[in-house]
Amino acid sequence: MFTNGQLIFGILFAVVFAIVILFAYRKDLKLHRKYYKGSVWVLIAFISFILMIAAIKFIFV
């Protein structure tokens, strides 16, 4: 399906992209802590809501 060159390029691209994203995140970590404080609770609420919808579906269907 893919040639060896395409597989090597895809793997190298994914690795380099992940490293660049990691360095960018670490560089902005102070700003993330300052401006996104409390956003974990929004994530927990969102996941809980999705789980509640799934539970209702499995209970009533």
C-alpha positions, 0 to 999 in steps of 0.5 A, a space after each residue: 500500500 505504501 512504499 518504504 520511502 513513504 513509510 519512513 517519511 510518515 514516521 519521521 514526520 510524526 516524530 518531529 511533529 510531536 517533538 516540536 509540539 512538545 517544545 512549544 507546549 513547554 515554552 508556553 506552560 506558564 501562560 497555560 497555567 495562568 490563563 487556563 486555570 480551572 479548565 480541567 473541571 470543564 473537561 471533567 464535566 464534558 466527559 461526565 455529560 457524554 458518559 451520562 448520555 451513553 448510560 441513558 442510551 444503554 439503560 433505556 434501549 
